[in-house]
């Protein structure tokens, strides 16, 4: 009987060690990480918008201003003003990104 008890106890101990059930998992604030993900998505949209505006000629941009997706960046159809508004929005999002303490930087 003692052998069975000793075998069971040692088996449970080994199983615990092998599955790492006793490990302490660090707490990660998911609210901040969700906010970071949201800010990252907004930064990606601003970067894509800037790329589209930069690569499009001003004449064509004025014609197709309604077709260019502006996720809360600008209401202008002037290329210079669009780029200024995009740069301003990017600075705002980067400041928010930094204030949240996000680790990843979106380029």
QUIDAZI-V196514 format. One record per run of one state. SS is the DSSP state (H for helix, E for strand, - for the rest). FROM is the first residue (numbers start at 0). TO is the last residue. If there is no record, write none. Layout:
ss=SS from=FROM to=TO
ss=SS from=FROM to=TO
//
This chain:
ss=- from=0 to=0
ss=H from=1 to=18
ss=- from=19 to=28
ss=H from=29 to=54
ss=- from=55 to=56
ss=H from=57 to=62
ss=- from=63 to=77
ss=H from=78 to=99
ss=- from=100 to=106
//
